[in-house]
């Protein structure tokens, strides 16, 4: 299962299902990327504005 499949599952159904299907060997950065992409898709579907640059910066 790759990140794209998990993202597709997350956008079509239950987030917990997608996370359960996720490869637990993924580095945490990949999981964070997956969740950020999922959140962007949800925001778009809800018609929310794009986040500002400061809102998207990760903490060091």
C-alpha positions in Angstrom: 0.0 0.0 0.0 1.5 3.3 -0.9 0.8 6.9 0.2 -1.4 7.6 -2.8 -3.7 4.7 -2.1 -4.0 5.7 1.5 -4.7 9.3 0.6 -7.4 8.1 -1.9 -9.0 6.0 0.8 -8.9 8.9 3.2 -10.7 11.2 0.8 -13.3 8.6 -0.1 -14.1 7.3 3.3 -13.1 7.1 6.9 -9.7 8.5 8.0 -9.2 5.8 10.6 -9.6 3.2 7.8 -6.9 4.9 5.8 -4.6 5.1 8.7 -5.2 1.4 9.6 -4.3 0.5 6.0 -1.2 2.7 6.1 2.1 0.9 6.1 3.4 1.3 9.6 6.9 1.2 8.4 6.5 4.6 6.8 8.8 7.3 8.3 6.8 9.8 10.4 7.5 12.5 7.8 5.5 10.5 5.3 2.6 10.1 7.6 2.7 13.8 8.3 2.7 14.5 4.6 -0.3 12.2 4.1 -2.3 13.9 6.8 -1.4 17.3 5.5 -2.5 16.4 2.0 -5.8 14.9 3.4 -6.4 18.1 5.3 -5.8 20.2 2.2 -8.3 18.1 0.3 -10.9 18.4 3.0 -10.4 22.2 3.2 -10.9 22.4 -0.6 -14.1 20.4 -0.4 -15.4 22.6 2.4 -14.5 25.7 0.4 -12.0 27.0 3.0 -9.3 29.5 1.9 -5.7 28.2 1.3 -3.6 28.4 4.5 -1.1 31.2 4.7 2.7 30.5 4.6 3.0 30.8 8.3 0.1 28.4 8.9 1.8 25.7 6.8 5.3 25.9 8.3 6.3 23.0 10.4 7.8 23.4 13.8 11.6 22.5 13.9 
